[in-house]
Amino acid sequence: MIRLILNLLWFFFGGWLSGLLWLLGGALLAVTIVGLPWTFAAWRIASYSFWPFGREVVWQDQPNPVVGGVGVVLNIIWFLVAGWYIALSHLLIAVAEFVSIIGIPFALKDLELAKLALAPVGRTIRDKR
């Protein structure tokens, strides 16, 4: 029940906008053809941006073709072109949310989104167990 309330508050106070912007960014990446490797990562982040409570980001450590050398190169390009300023925007929002006690759970999710925005390739989102 708490997750539902937190998700509804998150969605109402800006999660819908964050999710839509990630969806739009993914669509723009897909249109460019060159951005296709990042499209699905952006859409995964969009789904997390809409409804983050009760879900977690899984940072894959095991060898995987996407997380391997290609994934590292894709994440470096992503960081240089878009990741750093998207993460900065989530960080600034998190600082504003930390000011009030009630905003701390939301700030923690924004910090998670900032971390995810730095290197999204090879990450997955799953329900918490």
C-alpha positions as CSV (number, residue, x, y, z in Angstrom):
1,M,0.0,0.0,0.0
2,I,2.9,2.4,0.8
3,R,4.5,1.7,-2.6
4,L,1.2,2.5,-4.3
5,I,0.9,5.8,-2.5
6,L,4.5,6.7,-3.1
7,N,4.2,5.8,-6.8
8,L,1.0,7.9,-7.2
9,L,2.6,10.9,-5.5
10,W,5.7,10.4,-7.7
11,F,3.7,10.2,-10.9
12,F,1.5,13.1,-10.0
13,F,4.3,15.5,-9.0
14,G,6.6,14.9,-12.0
15,G,7.1,11.2,-12.8
16,W,4.7,11.5,-15.7
17,L,6.9,14.3,-17.2
18,S,10.2,12.5,-16.6
19,G,8.8,9.3,-18.1
20,L,7.4,11.1,-21.1
21,L,10.8,12.9,-21.7
22,W,12.6,9.6,-21.6
23,L,10.1,8.1,-24.0
24,L,10.5,11.1,-26.4
25,G,14.3,10.8,-26.1
26,G,14.2,7.1,-27.0
27,A,11.9,7.9,-29.9
28,L,14.3,10.6,-31.2
29,L,17.2,8.2,-30.8
30,A,15.4,5.5,-32.8
31,V,14.6,8.0,-35.6
32,T,18.3,8.8,-36.0
33,I,19.2,5.1,-36.7
34,V,22.6,5.8,-35.1
35,G,20.9,6.1,-31.7
36,L,19.3,2.7,-31.9
37,P,21.7,1.1,-29.4
38,W,20.5,3.5,-26.7
39,T,16.8,3.5,-27.6
40,F,15.7,0.5,-25.5
41,A,17.9,1.7,-22.6
42,A,16.0,5.1,-22.6
43,W,12.6,3.3,-22.8
44,R,13.6,1.1,-19.8
45,I,14.5,4.2,-17.9
46,A,11.1,5.7,-18.9
47,S,9.2,2.8,-17.4
48,Y,11.2,3.2,-14.2
49,S,10.6,7.0,-14.2
50,F,6.8,6.5,-14.4
51,W,6.6,4.0,-11.5
52,P,9.9,3.6,-9.5
53,F,8.8,2.4,-6.0
54,G,8.8,-1.3,-5.6
55,R,11.3,-1.7,-8.5
56,E,15.1,-1.7,-8.6
57,V,17.9,-1.2,-11.1
58,V,20.1,-4.2,-11.6
59,W,23.7,-3.4,-12.3
60,Q,24.9,-6.5,-14.2
61,D,28.4,-7.6,-13.2
62,Q,28.5,-10.9,-15.0
63,P,30.0,-11.1,-18.5
64,N,27.5,-10.2,-21.1
65,P,28.0,-9.2,-24.8
66,V,26.2,-5.9,-24.2
67,V,27.9,-5.1,-20.9
68,G,31.2,-6.2,-22.3
69,G,33.4,-4.0,-24.5
70,V,30.6,-2.8,-26.7
71,G,28.5,-1.8,-23.7
72,V,31.4,0.1,-22.2
73,V,31.9,2.0,-25.5
74,L,28.2,2.8,-25.8
75,N,28.1,4.0,-22.2
76,I,31.1,6.3,-22.7
77,I,29.5,7.8,-25.8
78,W,26.2,8.2,-23.9
79,F,28.0,9.9,-21.0
80,L,29.7,12.4,-23.2
81,V,26.7,13.2,-25.4
82,A,23.8,13.1,-23.0
83,G,24.3,11.3,-19.7
84,W,26.1,13.9,-17.7
85,Y,23.6,16.7,-18.1
86,I,20.6,14.4,-17.6
87,A,22.2,13.1,-14.4
88,L,22.9,16.6,-13.3
89,S,19.2,17.5,-13.8
90,H,18.1,14.5,-11.6
91,L,20.8,15.5,-9.0
92,L,19.5,19.1,-8.8
93,I,15.9,17.8,-8.4
94,A,17.1,15.4,-5.7
95,V,18.8,18.3,-3.8
96,A,15.5,20.2,-3.8
97,E,13.6,17.2,-2.6
98,F,16.0,16.5,0.2
99,V,15.1,19.9,1.7
100,S,11.9,18.5,3.2
101,I,11.7,15.3,5.2
102,I,8.7,14.1,3.1
103,G,10.8,14.5,-0.1
104,I,13.6,12.2,1.0
105,P,12.2,8.9,-0.6
106,F,11.7,10.8,-3.8
107,A,15.2,12.3,-3.7
108,L,16.6,8.8,-3.3
109,K,14.8,7.7,-6.4
110,D,16.0,10.7,-8.3
111,L,19.6,9.9,-7.2
112,E,19.1,6.4,-8.6
113,L,17.8,7.9,-11.9
114,A,20.9,10.2,-12.0
115,K,23.2,7.2,-11.6
116,L,21.2,5.3,-14.2
117,A,21.4,8.2,-16.6
118,L,25.2,8.2,-16.5
119,A,25.5,4.7,-18.0
120,P,22.2,3.0,-19.0
121,V,23.4,0.3,-21.4
122,G,23.4,-3.1,-19.8
123,R,21.2,-2.2,-16.9
124,T,17.8,-3.8,-16.2
125,I,14.9,-2.9,-14.1
126,R,13.0,-5.5,-12.0
127,D,10.4,-5.8,-9.3
128,K,11.9,-5.9,-5.8
129,R,11.7,-9.2,-4.1
